[in-house]
Amino acid sequence: MTSVLTRRPRAGRAAVAGLAAAAFLGLMNAAAPAAIAAQSGTTAGSGTTAVVGKAKFGKWAKVGKLGNKCRVYVAVSAGATANGAANSECKKDIAQVVVVGVNINNGKIKYTKTTGTAKKLYTKAVKVKNPKGKQTICAFGYVNSTWDEANPVRSEAKVCVRA
């Protein structure tokens, strides 16, 4: 998934990323990934109750060439649709990549990523249709520097619910 922010100057990217995150959260009437993940947890007439509020912080990790400390926050909700969302929290502004993924019963993974320069960066919610029956739904995420996305030093978090 390519970012629309890649052709702007560095300061412009940070401003646009901050405005985009604020606008996105304003539209969603949410202040945290838990609220974003839970927003479409139930569908009218589905008869399925959403499991909401399961969230987890990753450990603080030094990422990037300068070793700035960052951590990731992951949330999941489950119902007729399984949703996952993530955001990063860094001590200083840093160019970063935030990835969130969702899988059901360790099956196929659906994910999205966001790239930007900021202290906090939010992903869009990942939605997966939840087939009937009790299942284990997991959301995982990580935050890393854009300099080296494959860097083994990154903050990771994983949270699972049974729905």
Residue frames as a rotation matrix with the C-alpha (Angstrom) as fourth column:
MET 1
0.590 0.807 0.000 0.00
0.807 -0.590 0.000 0.00
0.000 0.000 -1.000 0.00
THR 2
-0.432 -0.777 0.458 1.62
0.764 -0.585 -0.271 3.24
0.479 0.233 0.846 -1.06
SER 3
-0.093 0.318 -0.943 1.31
0.787 -0.557 -0.265 6.43
-0.610 -0.767 -0.199 0.90
VAL 4
0.586 0.360 0.726 -0.05
0.738 -0.606 -0.297 9.62
0.333 0.710 -0.621 -0.63
LEU 5
0.951 -0.209 -0.229 2.35
-0.021 -0.780 0.625 11.52
-0.309 -0.589 -0.746 1.60
THR 6
0.382 -0.883 0.272 5.57
0.725 0.469 0.504 10.42
-0.573 0.005 0.820 -0.15
ARG 7
0.029 -0.382 0.924 5.88
0.917 -0.357 -0.176 13.37
0.397 0.852 0.340 -2.56
ARG 8
0.872 0.301 0.385 5.69
0.127 -0.900 0.416 16.19
0.472 -0.314 -0.824 -0.04
PRO 9
-0.140 -0.923 0.359 8.63
-0.351 -0.292 -0.890 17.87
0.926 -0.250 -0.283 1.69
ARG 10
-0.622 -0.212 -0.754 9.44
0.474 0.664 -0.578 16.46
0.623 -0.717 -0.312 5.14
ALA 11
-0.952 0.282 -0.121 7.71
-0.066 -0.572 -0.817 19.26
-0.300 -0.770 0.563 7.10
GLY 12
-0.402 0.837 -0.371 4.68
-0.894 -0.270 0.358 19.07
0.200 0.475 0.857 4.80
ARG 13
-0.306 0.253 -0.918 4.39
-0.055 0.958 0.282 15.30
0.951 0.136 -0.279 5.34
ALA 14
-0.857 -0.054 -0.512 4.33
0.489 0.225 -0.843 15.74
0.161 -0.973 -0.167 9.11
ALA 15
-0.788 0.596 -0.155 1.66
-0.481 -0.753 -0.449 18.42
-0.385 -0.279 0.880 8.90
VAL 16
-0.228 0.717 -0.658 -0.47
-0.827 0.214 0.520 16.42
0.514 0.663 0.544 6.48
ALA 17
-0.501 0.006 -0.866 -0.07
0.217 0.969 -0.119 13.22
0.838 -0.247 -0.486 8.53
GLY 18
-0.945 0.136 -0.297 -1.15
0.270 -0.189 -0.944 15.04
-0.184 -0.973 0.142 11.70
LEU 19
-0.558 0.775 -0.295 -4.13
-0.781 -0.611 -0.128 16.63
-0.280 0.159 0.947 9.98
ALA 20
-0.279 0.442 -0.852 -5.12
-0.562 0.645 0.518 13.35
0.779 0.624 0.069 8.35
ALA 21
-0.719 -0.021 -0.694 -4.98
0.447 0.751 -0.486 11.49
0.532 -0.660 -0.531 11.68
ALA 22
-0.882 0.410 -0.233 -6.99
-0.029 -0.541 -0.841 14.21
-0.471 -0.735 0.489 13.42
ALA 23
-0.403 0.758 -0.513 -9.56
-0.915 -0.317 0.251 14.30
0.028 0.570 0.821 10.62
PHE 24
-0.427 0.201 -0.882 -9.83
-0.199 0.930 0.308 10.50
0.882 0.307 -0.357 10.57
LEU 25
-0.822 0.087 -0.562 -10.36
0.546 0.398 -0.737 10.32
0.160 -0.913 -0.375 14.32
GLY 26
-0.786 0.568 -0.246 -12.83
-0.409 -0.775 -0.482 13.21
-0.464 -0.278 0.841 14.13
LEU 27
-0.316 0.670 -0.671 -14.85
-0.826 0.153 0.542 11.35
0.466 0.726 0.506 11.51
MET 28
-0.355 0.115 -0.928 -14.76
0.158 0.985 0.062 8.17
0.921 -0.125 -0.368 13.53
ASN 29
0.476 0.472 0.742 -15.64
-0.587 -0.458 0.667 9.99
0.655 -0.754 0.059 16.81
ALA 30
0.874 -0.258 -0.412 -12.84
0.432 0.799 0.417 8.01
0.222 -0.543 0.810 18.44
ALA 31
0.710 -0.659 0.248 -9.69
-0.699 -0.703 0.134 8.83
0.086 -0.268 -0.959 20.33
ALA 32
-0.199 -0.790 0.580 -7.96
-0.751 0.503 0.428 5.46
-0.630 -0.350 -0.693 20.42
PRO 33
-0.704 -0.133 -0.698 -7.49
-0.624 0.584 0.519 2.34
0.339 0.801 -0.494 18.29
ALA 34
-0.897 0.431 0.097 -9.78
0.291 0.743 -0.603 0.42
-0.332 -0.513 -0.792 20.66
ALA 35
-0.076 0.902 -0.425 -12.64
-0.134 -0.431 -0.892 2.68
-0.988 -0.011 0.153 19.62
ILE 36
-0.184 -0.049 -0.982 -11.67
-0.963 -0.189 0.190 2.42
-0.195 0.981 -0.013 15.94
ALA 37
-0.929 -0.230 -0.291 -11.46
-0.292 0.937 0.191 -1.37
0.229 0.262 -0.938 16.12
ALA 38
-0.755 0.655 0.020 -14.78
0.403 0.488 -0.774 -1.61
-0.517 -0.576 -0.633 17.94
GLN 39
-0.618 0.538 -0.574 -16.73
-0.571 -0.809 -0.143 0.72
-0.541 0.239 0.806 15.70
SER 40
0.009 0.652 -0.758 -18.04
-0.949 0.245 0.200 -1.89
0.316 0.718 0.621 13.26
GLY 41
-0.855 -0.413 0.312 -17.91
-0.509 0.782 -0.360 -4.87
-0.095 -0.467 -0.879 15.62
THR 42
-0.486 0.749 0.450 -21.62
0.349 0.639 -0.686 -5.66
-0.801 -0.176 -0.572 15.27
THR 43
-0.955 0.295 -0.016 -23.99
-0.109 -0.304 0.946 -5.61
0.274 0.906 0.323 12.36
ALA 44
-0.392 0.887 0.246 -27.70
-0.855 -0.252 -0.452 -4.93
-0.339 -0.387 0.857 12.75
GLY 45
0.602 0.772 -0.205 -29.63
-0.798 0.568 -0.201 -8.18
-0.039 0.284 0.958 12.71
SER 46
-0.097 -0.701 -0.707 -26.55
-0.608 0.604 -0.515 -10.40
0.788 0.380 -0.485 12.92
GLY 47
0.860 0.498 -0.114 -27.33
-0.198 0.530 0.824 -11.59
0.471 -0.686 0.555 16.44
THR 48
0.243 -0.856 -0.455 -23.62
0.767 0.457 -0.450 -11.60
0.593 -0.240 0.769 17.28
THR 49
0.976 0.029 -0.214 -22.37
0.174 -0.697 0.696 -9.70
-0.129 -0.717 -0.685 20.30
ALA 50
0.523 -0.828 0.203 -19.11
-0.095 -0.294 -0.951 -7.82
0.847 0.478 -0.232 19.86
VAL 51
0.567 -0.531 -0.630 -16.14
0.812 0.234 0.535 -8.47
-0.136 -0.815 0.564 22.10
VAL 52
0.618 -0.247 0.746 -14.67
0.184 -0.877 -0.443 -5.01
0.764 0.411 -0.497 22.65
GLY 53
0.834 -0.239 0.497 -11.94
-0.524 -0.625 0.579 -3.38
0.172 -0.743 -0.646 24.67
LYS 54
0.720 -0.669 0.183 -9.14
0.517 0.693 0.502 -5.91
-0.463 -0.267 0.846 24.28
ALA 55
0.857 -0.473 0.203 -5.96
-0.194 -0.662 -0.724 -3.91
0.477 0.581 -0.659 23.75
LYS 56
0.691 -0.691 -0.212 -2.26
0.642 0.451 0.620 -4.16
-0.333 -0.564 0.755 24.45
PHE 57
0.799 -0.547 -0.249 0.82
-0.579 -0.812 -0.075 -1.93
-0.161 0.204 -0.966 24.48
GLY 58
0.676 -0.704 -0.219 4.14
0.428 0.617 -0.660 -3.08
0.600 0.352 0.719 23.07
LYS 59
0.437 -0.619 -0.653 7.40
0.765 -0.126 0.631 -2.49
-0.473 -0.775 0.419 24.94
TRP 60
0.817 -0.290 -0.499 9.39
-0.393 -0.912 -0.113 0.71
-0.422 0.289 -0.859 24.40
ALA 61
0.454 -0.689 0.565 12.09
0.757 0.633 0.162 0.00
-0.469 0.354 0.809 21.80
LYS 62
-0.006 -0.552 -0.834 14.86
-0.253 -0.806 0.536 2.08
-0.967 0.214 -0.135 20.25
VAL 63
0.480 0.259 0.838 14.11
0.697 0.468 -0.543 2.24
-0.534 0.845 0.044 16.52
GLY 64
0.971 -0.045 0.234 15.87
0.150 -0.646 -0.748 3.87
0.185 0.762 -0.621 13.61
LYS 65
0.221 -0.966 0.134 19.39
0.507 -0.003 -0.862 5.21
0.833 0.259 0.489 13.15
LEU 66
-0.270 -0.309 0.912 19.08
-0.448 -0.798 -0.404 7.68
0.852 -0.517 0.077 16.05
GLY 67
-0.721 -0.023 -0.692 17.57
0.440 0.757 -0.483 5.16
0.535 -0.653 -0.536 18.44
ASN 68
-0.591 0.609 0.529 14.40
-0.724 -0.689 -0.017 7.08
0.355 -0.393 0.848 19.30
LYS 69
-0.940 0.270 0.210 12.08
0.077 0.765 -0.640 5.20
-0.333 -0.585 -0.739 21.67
CYS 70
-0.422 0.854 -0.305 8.71
-0.834 -0.233 0.501 4.10
0.357 0.465 0.810 20.28
ARG 71
-0.847 0.258 0.464 5.98
0.000 0.874 -0.485 1.64
-0.531 -0.411 -0.741 21.19
VAL 72
-0.746 0.631 -0.212 2.87
-0.240 0.041 0.970 0.29
0.621 0.774 0.121 19.48
TYR 73
-0.629 0.682 0.373 -0.71
-0.446 0.077 -0.892 -0.01
-0.637 -0.728 0.255 20.77
VAL 74
-0.869 0.312 -0.385 -2.99
-0.192 0.505 0.841 -2.67
0.457 0.805 -0.379 19.26
ALA 75
-0.481 0.794 0.372 -6.73
-0.595 0.016 -0.803 -3.17
-0.644 -0.608 0.465 19.72
VAL 76
-0.939 0.244 -0.241 -9.13
-0.025 0.652 0.758 -5.83
0.342 0.718 -0.606 18.43
SER 77
-0.342 0.888 0.307 -12.88
-0.719 -0.037 -0.694 -6.30
-0.605 -0.458 0.651 18.41
ALA 78
-0.997 0.011 -0.081 -14.89
-0.040 0.806 0.591 -9.26
0.072 0.592 -0.803 17.21
GLY 79
-0.175 0.981 0.087 -18.45
-0.390 0.012 -0.921 -9.88
-0.904 -0.195 0.381 16.16
ALA 80
0.782 0.457 0.423 -19.90
0.239 0.406 -0.882 -10.39
-0.575 0.791 0.209 12.70
THR 81
0.720 -0.649 0.246 -16.76
0.083 -0.272 -0.959 -8.56
0.689 0.711 -0.142 11.55
ALA 82
0.501 -0.666 -0.553 -13.34
0.814 0.147 0.561 -8.80
-0.293 -0.731 0.616 13.17
ASN 83
0.831 -0.194 0.521 -11.54
0.082 -0.884 -0.460 -5.45
0.550 0.425 -0.719 13.38
GLY 84
0.344 -0.775 -0.530 -8.03
0.901 0.112 0.420 -4.45
-0.266 -0.622 0.736 14.36
ALA 85
0.804 -0.162 0.572 -6.30
0.107 -0.907 -0.408 -1.08
0.584 0.389 -0.712 14.61
ALA 86
0.271 -0.789 -0.551 -2.95
0.960 0.184 0.209 0.21
-0.064 -0.586 0.808 15.86
ASN 87
0.893 -0.163 0.419 -1.13
-0.052 -0.963 -0.263 3.40
0.447 0.213 -0.869 16.64
SER 88
0.063 -0.942 -0.329 2.42
0.799 0.245 -0.550 4.27
0.599 -0.228 0.768 17.54
GLU 89
0.994 0.099 0.036 3.69
0.055 -0.777 0.628 6.49
0.090 -0.622 -0.778 20.31
CYS 90
0.214 -0.976 0.047 7.23
0.779 0.142 -0.611 7.90
0.589 0.167 0.790 20.11
LYS 91
0.154 -0.267 -0.951 9.21
0.840 -0.472 0.268 10.18
-0.521 -0.840 0.151 22.42
LYS 92
-0.399 -0.336 -0.853 10.19
-0.175 -0.886 0.430 12.47
-0.900 0.321 0.294 19.49
ASP 93
0.662 0.534 -0.526 9.02
-0.590 -0.063 -0.805 13.07
-0.463 0.843 0.273 15.92
ILE 94
-0.485 -0.787 0.382 10.39
-0.337 0.571 0.749 10.23
-0.807 0.234 -0.542 13.81
ALA 95
-0.134 0.374 -0.918 9.82
-0.960 0.180 0.213 8.81
0.245 0.910 0.335 10.33
GLN 96
-0.667 -0.043 0.743 8.06
-0.476 0.793 -0.381 5.54
-0.573 -0.608 -0.549 11.09
VAL 97
-0.510 0.533 -0.675 6.04
-0.472 0.483 0.737 2.65
0.719 0.695 0.005 9.74
VAL 98
-0.528 0.451 0.720 3.07
-0.667 0.304 -0.680 1.27
-0.526 -0.839 0.141 11.70
VAL 99
-0.635 0.285 -0.718 1.62
-0.435 0.637 0.637 -2.09
0.638 0.717 -0.281 10.63
VAL 100
-0.377 0.575 0.726 -1.51
-0.718 0.314 -0.621 -3.83
-0.585 -0.755 0.295 11.90
GLY 101
-0.665 0.162 -0.729 -2.84
-0.492 0.640 0.590 -7.23
0.562 0.751 -0.346 10.87
VAL 102
-0.030 0.725 0.689 -5.78
-0.904 0.274 -0.328 -9.47
-0.427 -0.632 0.647 11.75
ASN 103
-0.664 -0.070 -0.744 -6.17
-0.485 0.798 0.357 -13.23
0.569 0.599 -0.564 11.39
ILE 104
0.333 0.821 0.464 -8.83
-0.943 0.287 0.170 -15.76
0.006 -0.495 0.869 12.34
ASN 105
0.874 -0.008 0.485 -7.71
-0.150 0.946 0.286 -19.15
-0.462 -0.323 0.826 13.73
ASN 106
-0.041 -0.999 -0.034 -4.16
-0.191 -0.026 0.981 -18.51
-0.981 0.047 -0.190 12.51
GLY 107
0.406 0.272 0.872 -5.41
0.761 0.427 -0.488 -18.48
-0.505 0.862 -0.033 8.93
LYS 108
0.044 -0.337 0.941 -4.95
0.865 -0.458 -0.204 -15.91
0.500 0.823 0.271 6.22
ILE 109
-0.254 -0.243 -0.936 -3.61
0.750 -0.660 -0.033 -12.56
-0.610 -0.711 0.350 7.42
LYS 110
0.414 0.355 0.838 -5.10
0.751 -0.654 -0.094 -9.26
0.515 0.668 -0.537 6.30
TYR 111
-0.010 -0.528 -0.849 -3.03
0.862 -0.435 0.260 -6.18
-0.507 -0.729 0.459 7.11
THR 112
0.760 0.108 0.640 -2.47
0.449 -0.799 -0.399 -2.51
0.469 0.592 -0.656 6.43
LYS 113
-0.094 -0.824 -0.558 0.38
0.974 -0.191 0.119 -0.11
-0.205 -0.533 0.821 7.09
THR 114
0.941 0.295 0.166 0.81
0.313 -0.945 -0.097 3.61
0.128 0.143 -0.981 7.52
THR 115
-0.087 -0.996 -0.021 4.00
0.989 -0.084 -0.119 5.61
0.116 -0.031 0.993 6.97
GLY 116
0.691 0.304 0.656 4.62
0.295 -0.947 0.128 9.12
0.660 0.105 -0.744 8.23
THR 117
-0.537 -0.842 -0.045 6.66
0.478 -0.260 -0.839 11.45
0.695 -0.472 0.542 10.42
ALA 118
0.236 0.640 0.731 5.09
-0.466 -0.585 0.663 12.26
0.853 -0.498 0.160 13.78
LYS 119
-0.660 -0.353 0.664 5.07
-0.748 0.225 -0.624 11.36
0.070 -0.908 -0.412 17.48
LYS 120
-0.336 0.644 0.687 1.80
-0.126 0.692 -0.711 9.45
-0.933 -0.325 -0.152 17.11
LEU 121
-0.688 0.108 -0.717 0.68
-0.721 0.001 0.692 7.68
0.075 0.994 0.077 13.95
TYR 122
-0.125 0.776 0.618 -2.63
-0.489 0.494 -0.719 5.82
-0.864 -0.392 0.317 13.48
THR 123
-0.992 -0.092 0.091 -3.55
0.024 0.559 0.829 3.04
-0.127 0.824 -0.552 11.05
LYS 124
-0.246 0.947 -0.208 -6.92
-0.879 -0.127 0.459 2.51
0.408 0.296 0.864 9.44
ALA 125
0.022 0.343 0.939 -9.03
-0.702 0.674 -0.230 -0.29
-0.712 -0.654 0.256 10.85
VAL 126
-0.818 -0.238 -0.524 -8.54
-0.530 0.667 0.524 -3.70
0.225 0.706 -0.672 9.24
LYS 127
0.020 0.920 0.392 -11.82
-0.879 0.203 -0.432 -5.55
-0.477 -0.336 0.812 8.78
VAL 128
-0.886 -0.232 -0.402 -12.28
-0.391 0.840 0.377 -9.28
0.250 0.491 -0.834 8.20
LYS 129
0.168 0.982 -0.088 -15.62
-0.794 0.188 0.578 -11.09
0.585 -0.027 0.811 7.93
ASN 130
-0.678 -0.344 0.650 -16.03
-0.713 0.522 -0.468 -13.46
-0.179 -0.780 -0.599 10.84
PRO 131
-0.416 0.541 -0.731 -17.58
-0.284 0.686 0.670 -16.82
0.864 0.486 -0.132 9.88
LYS 132
0.541 0.739 0.401 -20.02
-0.638 0.049 0.769 -18.39
0.549 -0.672 0.498 12.33
GLY 133
0.689 -0.207 -0.694 -18.82
0.455 0.869 0.193 -20.29
0.564 -0.449 0.693 15.36
LYS 134
0.885 -0.444 -0.138 -16.34
-0.060 -0.403 0.913 -19.75
-0.462 -0.800 -0.383 18.18
GLN 135
0.627 -0.719 0.300 -12.99
0.590 0.187 -0.786 -18.67
0.509 0.670 0.541 16.83
THR 136
0.258 -0.650 -0.715 -9.75
0.696 -0.388 0.604 -17.14
-0.670 -0.653 0.353 17.99
ILE 137
0.759 0.028 0.650 -9.26
0.512 -0.643 -0.570 -13.70
0.402 0.765 -0.503 16.44
CYS 138
0.200 -0.800 -0.566 -5.85
0.807 -0.194 0.558 -12.07
-0.556 -0.568 0.607 16.79
ALA 139
0.941 -0.087 0.328 -4.61
0.121 -0.817 -0.563 -8.60
0.317 0.570 -0.758 15.94
PHE 140
0.311 -0.906 -0.287 -0.92
0.831 0.113 0.544 -7.84
-0.460 -0.408 0.788 15.86
GLY 141
0.948 -0.016 0.318 1.08
0.164 -0.832 -0.530 -4.76
0.273 0.554 -0.786 15.11
TYR 142
0.181 -0.912 -0.368 4.51
0.916 0.020 0.402 -3.23
-0.359 -0.410 0.839 15.13
VAL 143
0.987 -0.035 -0.154 6.21
-0.078 -0.958 -0.276 0.13
-0.138 0.285 -0.949 14.75
ASN 144
0.264 -0.931 0.253 9.58
0.832 0.352 0.428 0.54
-0.487 0.098 0.868 13.09
SER 145
-0.113 -0.414 -0.903 11.76
-0.154 -0.891 0.427 3.14
-0.982 0.187 0.037 11.41
THR 146
0.894 0.426 -0.136 11.29
-0.166 0.033 -0.986 3.84
-0.416 0.904 0.100 7.70
TRP 147
0.161 -0.917 -0.365 15.05
-0.972 -0.211 0.101 3.61
-0.170 0.339 -0.925 7.26
ASP 148
-0.810 -0.435 -0.393 15.00
-0.482 0.876 0.024 -0.14
0.334 0.209 -0.919 7.73
GLU 149
0.139 0.981 0.138 11.55
-0.939 0.086 0.332 -1.75
0.313 -0.176 0.933 7.75
ALA 150
0.563 0.024 -0.826 13.12
-0.040 0.999 0.002 -5.20
0.826 0.032 0.563 8.22
ASN 151
-0.391 -0.746 0.539 15.05
-0.579 -0.256 -0.774 -4.06
0.715 -0.615 -0.332 11.31
PRO 152
-0.207 0.317 -0.926 14.70
0.487 0.854 0.183 -6.71
0.849 -0.413 -0.331 14.03
VAL 153
-0.813 -0.060 -0.579 14.62
0.555 -0.378 -0.741 -3.96
-0.174 -0.924 0.341 16.71
ARG 154
-0.605 0.707 0.367 11.00
-0.222 -0.593 0.774 -2.82
0.765 0.387 0.516 16.79
SER 155
-0.744 0.469 0.477 8.10
-0.535 0.011 -0.845 -2.58
-0.401 -0.883 0.242 19.19
GLU 156
-0.687 0.511 -0.517 5.56
-0.163 0.585 0.795 -5.38
0.708 0.630 -0.319 18.72
ALA 157
-0.636 0.553 0.538 2.21
-0.608 0.069 -0.791 -6.27
-0.475 -0.830 0.293 20.31
LYS 158
-0.713 0.478 -0.513 -0.32
-0.131 0.628 0.767 -9.03
0.689 0.615 -0.385 19.79
VAL 159
-0.667 0.582 0.465 -3.77
-0.593 -0.037 -0.804 -9.45
-0.451 -0.812 0.370 21.32
CYS 160
-0.835 0.388 -0.391 -6.29
-0.016 0.693 0.721 -12.26
0.551 0.608 -0.572 20.83
VAL 161
-0.434 0.779 0.453 -9.97
-0.828 -0.146 -0.541 -12.72
-0.356 -0.610 0.708 21.71
ARG 162
-0.948 0.246 0.200 -12.26
0.286 0.936 0.206 -15.72
-0.136 0.253 -0.958 21.56
ALA 163
-0.424 0.842 -0.334 -15.54
-0.610 -0.538 -0.582 -14.93
-0.670 -0.043 0.741 19.82
